[in-house]
């Protein structure tokens, strides 16, 4: 049987019904459009990308403001290579330092400096206002619980996390 793209498959292609299409369209819109909406105030007010803010924020909340690079990549939902590039820029700005993990030298720790902590402290209100305005204020408690439950069910762990 030939599908919409002209490809033949061994099994029949199962097209999305209206409910599935609405769910998929809503989810992909969140994935593609929401990050830009959340990033805009961070860029305008603090010159930070959303990913940079997430990296710095996770470090600010970690014990001694230190995390292994692999764990930080997972928490910030990015690859190790993307994280390395961001950490390099943050090091150049004096916000982060990298050191070998004393517990296991095969790993590298990223540590937030006092200057990096200050950037997070300054940028946090802009991020929080955007999160509330764009996401949370439009959702009631039931919606928020449903969103958290769905996010948990769809959790994707990066291949290079370990």
C-alpha positions in Angstrom: 0.0 0.0 0.0 1.3 3.5 -0.8 1.1 6.2 1.9 0.8 9.9 1.6 4.6 10.2 0.9 4.5 7.4 -1.6 6.4 5.0 0.6 5.4 1.4 0.8 5.3 -0.2 4.3 4.9 -3.8 5.4 2.0 -2.7 7.6 -0.8 -0.3 7.1 -0.1 3.3 8.2 -2.4 4.3 11.1 -3.3 7.9 10.5 -4.1 10.2 13.5 -7.8 10.6 14.4 -9.0 14.1 15.3 -8.3 13.7 19.1 -4.8 12.3 18.4 -4.1 15.1 15.9 -5.3 17.8 18.4 -3.1 16.2 21.1 -0.1 16.0 18.8 -0.5 19.5 17.4 -0.8 20.9 20.9 2.3 19.0 22.1 4.5 19.9 19.2 3.4 23.5 19.4 4.5 23.5 23.1 7.8 21.9 22.2 8.6 24.3 19.3 7.0 27.6 20.4 7.2 27.7 24.2 11.0 27.8 24.5 11.2 31.0 22.4 8.5 32.7 24.3 10.2 31.9 27.6 13.6 32.9 26.2 12.6 36.3 24.9 12.5 38.1 28.3 15.8 36.5 29.3 17.5 37.6 26.1 16.1 41.1 26.3 16.7 41.8 29.9 19.8 39.7 30.7 21.4 38.6 27.4 20.8 34.9 28.3 19.4 32.1 26.2 16.9 29.9 28.0 19.4 27.0 27.9 22.1 29.2 29.5 19.6 30.2 32.2 18.6 26.6 32.9 22.2 25.5 33.2 23.1 28.3 35.6 19.9 27.9 37.5 20.4 24.1 38.0 24.0 24.8 39.2 22.7 27.5 41.6 20.4 24.9 43.2 23.0 22.1 43.4 25.0 21.3 46.6 28.0 23.5 46.7 26.7 24.9 43.3 28.5 21.9 41.5 27.3 19.2 39.2 28.8 16.6 36.9 28.5 17.7 33.3 26.5 14.7 32.3 24.0 15.3 35.1 23.8 19.0 34.2 23.2 18.2 30.6 20.3 15.9 31.6 18.8 18.5 34.0 19.0 21.2 31.4 17.6 18.9 28.6 20.6 19.2 26.4 23.5 17.2 24.9 26.9 17.1 26.4 28.3 18.8 23.4 25.8 21.7 23.6 26.4 22.0 27.3 30.2 22.1 26.8 29.8 25.0 24.4 27.6 26.9 26.8 29.9 26.2 29.8 32.8 27.4 27.7 31.0 30.7 27.1 30.0 30.9 30.8 33.6 30.3 31.8 34.7 33.2 29.6 32.2 35.4 31.4 33.5 34.3 34.8 30.2 32.6 35.7 31.4 28.9 35.8 34.6 27.0 36.4 35.2 23.4 35.4 37.3 21.0 37.4 37.9 17.2 37.5 35.6 15.4 39.8 37.8 14.5 42.9 35.6 11.4 43.5 36.2 10.1 39.9 38.6 11.9 37.6 36.8 10.5 34.5 34.1 13.1 35.2 34.2 16.9 35.0 32.4 19.1 37.5 30.8 22.5 36.5 30.8 24.9 39.4 28.8 28.2 39.5 30.9 31.2 40.7 29.7 34.0 42.8 29.4 36.1 39.6 27.3 33.3 38.0 25.1 33.1 41.0 24.5 36.8 40.8 23.4 36.5 37.1 20.9 33.8 38.1 19.7 35.9 41.0 19.1 38.9 38.6 17.5 36.9 35.8 15.3 34.7 38.0 12.5 37.3 38.3 12.2 37.7 34.5 12.1 34.0 34.0 9.5 33.5 36.8 7.3 36.2 35.4 7.4 34.6 31.9 6.7 31.1 33.3 3.7 32.4 35.2 2.3 34.7 32.4 2.9 32.2 29.6 2.2 28.9 31.3 1.0 28.7 34.8 -1.5 31.6 35.1 -3.6 30.0 32.3 -3.8 26.6 34.0 -5.9 25.7 37.1 -4.5 23.2 39.6 -6.1 20.2 37.7 -4.4 21.4 34.4 -1.1 21.8 36.2 -1.3 18.3 37.7 -2.2 16.9 34.3 0.7 18.7 32.6 3.1 17.4 35.2 1.7 13.8 34.8 2.0 14.0 31.0 5.5 15.4 31.2 6.5 12.5 33.5 5.0 9.9 31.1 6.8 11.4 28.1 10.2 11.9 29.9 13.0 11.4 27.5 16.5 10.7 28.8 19.4 11.9 26.5 21.5 9.0 25.1 24.7 10.5 26.5 23.5 10.8 30.1 25.3 8.5 32.4 
